[in-house]
Amino acid sequence: MRPPLCLLRLSALGDVTHVVPLVRTLQRAWPDAPPLHWVIDPAGRRLLDGLEGVVFHVYDKRSGLAGMRALRRELPAGGFEVLLQMQVAARANLLSAFIPARRRIGYDRSRSKDLHGLFINERIADRPGIHVLDAIGSFCEPLGLVQDQVAWDLPVPDEAREWAQAQWPDDGTPVLMVSPCSSHVRRNWYPDRYAALADHAAGRGWRVVLCGGRRELERSTADAIVAAMRAPALDLVGKDTLKQLPALLERASLLVTPDSGPMHIANAMGTRVLGLHAASNPARSGPYSDRRYCVDRYDDAARRYLGKPASALKWGTKIEHDGVMDLVTVDDAIDAFERYRIAHDG
């Protein structure tokens, strides 16, 4: 029988998506165990609401210490045997102190920061050079398990799929979906370059669909892309919910995006991703299942901005400098698009 167990991972959307295969690993190992508990942020809860076998406890960072005390009151009175503390940021470390557990498993020393080591009493193995999802998956190893299968099965309601199905006809036309913005502005590509790629796809007979959230940056970026395009595009930016987003991404043939939450949600839904990477390393944080269609200018960025090759950087180094995405050219993206098209269309 699995011991009473709590997960702590608050954000961002891509990272909480990476936790789902770990949940599935634990559930396969102990199919008759009581529900897992997961301390999560509001956006992550909205995305994963309905994940079977999981009790969510929502912590909103705006609630500060009062919210941490409120969280403690809603947790089971007896606490947990095990806490998987999968976040090293200072706020998450402090929050973990409000979660009673005998075994407190955290990251290895090389990935620790913000006094992470003070809040844990066990560590996962130090394995440099692995994807973020695999690092998260290794949290099952101190419990005597190995994550040797990666599966998501995200909870997508029927009504979300019905909404996505209604947005454009299912007429066999391949769809290039554009999700242009990440949560880090220096990872974002440029509207004129997205427009050039989208026009190229449209010229090949593809439908172009834009998606994104409700932030002003996403709205203004989408407007600039549409204005720069010669071909028409279906603009769905700000029109979907987090429950509808996976269903929308599922309908795309190919998603073009920087390192972002939609990248990882699309990957979880089985959609291929044309990732645009210069500020971050696709081997660490690109689409987990298939990186064949990613543009990788991370090494070029390391040499230009840090004066050394990517192989000489600490694993996980971000190169979020002004202008770093200049390194990703329109030709790079078109070449990646054509690799996908030839592989799938012939």
N, C-alpha and C positions, 0 to 999 in steps of 0.2 A: 504494500500500500504506500502511495506517495505521501510524504510528510506534508503538513499544512504549509503552503508555499505562497509567497507574494512576489510579484514582479514590480519593479519601479522603472518606468521609462516614460517620460513626459512628452517629448517632442524630438524632432519635427516629424511631419507626416511620413517622409521616407523612412526614418528610423523606426517609427512604430510599425510600419509595414514590414521592416526587417525582423521584428520580434515575432510576428505571427508564425513563421516556420518553427521557432522554438516552442511556442505554445503547442503546435501540432506534434512536435517531437515528444513533449511531456505527456500529451494526451494519448499518444500511441503506446507509450511505455506503461502508463497507468490508466487504462480505459475506464476503470470503475472508481477512480478516486473522486473526492469532492471537487467542486469547482476551484479553479485557480483564482486568485485575487490579483488585480493589476491596478496600480496607481498610475494614472494617465492624465493628460491635459484635456481640456474641452474639445479641441479640434480632433485629436486622436480618438476620443470617445465617439464623436459624431461619425467619423469614418468607419470605425469598427463596431459600432452598436449592433448587437445581434450575434456577435461572435460566441458560438455555443461553448458552454463549459467554462465561462469566464465571468467573474463578478468585477465590474469596474468601480473604482473609487476615483472621482474626478478632483484634481487639484488645479485651481486657476492661480497662476503666478501673481495676479493682481491682488489676491487676497492675503498675501504675505504670511506673517506668523499666525495671524488669527485663522487663516485657512488651514495652516498646518495643524493647529490645535483641534480644529473642527474635524479634519481628516482622522486624527488619532481617535476621536470619540466614535467615529462610525466603523472603525475596524473591529474585527472580532475580539472579544474581551481577552481571550487567551493568547492573542498574538499568533505568531507563526514559528514554525520550526526553522524555515529557511526564507531569507530575503535575497532575491537576485537584484542587486543594485547596479543597473545597466546604464548609468548616466553619471558623468564625472563633474558636471558643472556645479558651482558652489551652491546654488539654490537646491538642486536635487540632492546633493550631499546632506545639506541641513534638513531637508524634508525627510530623508531616510532615518534620521534620528527619532522621528515621531512614529516609526513603524517598528514595533517590538518583534524581535526575532533572535533566536539563539545563534544560528549560522547566518552570517552576513557576507555574501559572496560578491566581490567586486572585480574591477579590472586589474590586470598585471601592472607592475610599477611603471613600465614604459608608457602606458596610456593614462596613467593617473595624473590628476591635477586638482587644484583647489582643495587640498587637504583630504582627498578621497580616501587615503589610507586610514585616516582617523575614524572613519565611519563603517569600516568593514573589518572582518577577521579572517577572511579567506580570499584568495585571488584565483582568477582563471590563469591558464598557461599563457606565457608570452610567446606569441607566434607572429613575428614581423611579416609584413608583406601579404596579409590576407584581406579579403573583402570585409567590409563592415558587417554584412550579414553573417559571415562565418565567425567573426569575433563574437557577435551576439549569440550565435548558435552554440559556441563553446561553453556558455554558462551552464549547460546541462552536464558537463563533464564531471564537476565535483560531486554530482548526484549519482555518478556511476553510469551515465548514458553517453551516447555519441549521436550527434545529429548527422546521420548518413543519408537522409532524405530531406529534400527541401520542397515543401508544399504550403500553399497559402489558403486557397479556398475562402477568399474574402467574403464576408456576408453582404450579398447584394440583393435587396428585395426585388420581387417581381415588378413592383410599380416603378422602381428605378430603371429597370431594363425596358419597360414599356415606354417610359419618358424618352430614353435614349433612342429607342427604335422609331419614335415619332419625329425625330429631328431632321432626318433626310431619308429618302426612299432607299430600300434595300434592292438596288437595281444592278448590283455587281460591279459598280464603279469603285476602284480602289480609293481609299481615303488617306490623305496626308493630314494629320492633325497637328496643329501648331500650339504648343503651350509655352509662350515666350519668356515667362518670368520665373525666377527662383526667389527664395527669401533673401538672397544676398545679391545686391544690385550689380556688383562687379563680376558676377558669374553670367550676367545676361548678355545675350547677343544683341544685334541692332535691327531696328525695324526694316530698314532698307534691304538688309541682307536676308532677313526672313522673307520679305516680299519677293526678292529675286529667286530664292529657292522655291517658294510657292508658285510663282509664275512658271518656273521650269516644270514643276510637277503637273500643273494645269495643262501645259503644252503637251504633256505625255498622256493626257486624258484622265488625270486624277481629279477628284473632288478635294477641295481645300476647306478645312474646318478649323476655326480658332476656338480655343477654350482657355479658361483662366478664372481667377477669383474676382472679388469685388473691390480690391484695392485700387486707388486712383492710378498707380503706376501701371497696373495691368490693363485698365481701361484705356489709358493714353497710349500705351504701347500697341494695343490692338488697333486703335484708331489710326495710328501712324502706319501700321502694316497694311491695313485695308486701303489707305490713301495712296500708298506707294505701289500697290499691285495693279497690273493691267487686267488680270483675270478676276472674276468674282470669287468671293469667299463667303462661307457661312460663318457668321460671327456669333458664337455662343458664350463669349466672355461674360462672366457675372450672372449667367442664367441657370447654372446647375447648382445643386447642393453637394455636400461631401458624400452623401449616399448615392447620388446620381453620377458622380465623377467616375468611379470605376466602371460603371455600365457604359458611359460615354467613351472612355478610353478603350474599352473592350471592342467597340465597333470600328476603331481605326485600323487601317492596315499598317501604318507606320506613324509613330509620334516623333516629332522633332522638338527638342527641349534642352535647356541647359541642365546642369546637375540640380535636380529639384524633386519635390515630392511626387508630382505626376509621373516623372520618369520611373520611379520605383513602383507606383501603383499600377502603371501600364504593364510593367514587366510582370507583376504578380498576376495580372489578368491575361497574360499570354500574348500581349501585343509587343511587336518589335520596336526598338527605340533607336532613333538617330540622335545620339547624345552629343552635345557640343561641349568639349572639355579643353580648357586651358588653365583655368584657376584651380581645378581639382583633378585628381588622378583617377581616370576611369577604372583602373585595376582595383582601386580601393572603394570607390563610391559610384561607379557606373552601373548600368542595368545588369543585374546579377546573372541572368540566364544567358544572355547573348550580347556581346559587345562588338560583334562584327561590323555593325553599321554606325559605330561611334567615330567622331572626329577627335583625335587625340593630339593636342598641341601642348600637353603638360610639360614634356621635356624641353620644348622650345621656350616655354614660359620660364622654366627653372633657369635655363642658361641666360636668358635675356634679363630677368629681374633679380635673380639670386646669384648669378655668376657661377653656377655649377650644374652638372647634369642632374636629372631627376633621380638617378640611381644613388646620388650622394646625399639626398635629402632625407630627413627623418620621415618615416612612413606616416602619411596623413597630413603632411605639410600643405597648407592652402597658399595659393599665390594670387590673392585677391587684390591685385594692384590696378590702379586706373589704367585702362587701355589694354588689359591683358587679353580680352576677347577679340581685339583686333587681329590676333594671330589666327583665329578661325576664319578662313576666307569663304566666300560664296562657292568657289570651285571645290573646296574641301567638302562642303555640305552636298553639293550636286554629285560629286564622285561617290559619296556614301549613299545618297539616294539611288543612284544608278546601280550600285552594287546590290542593293535590296531589290530594285525593280527587275534586274536581270535574273537574280536568283529565284524570284517568285513569279514573275510574269513571262520569263523567257524572252 
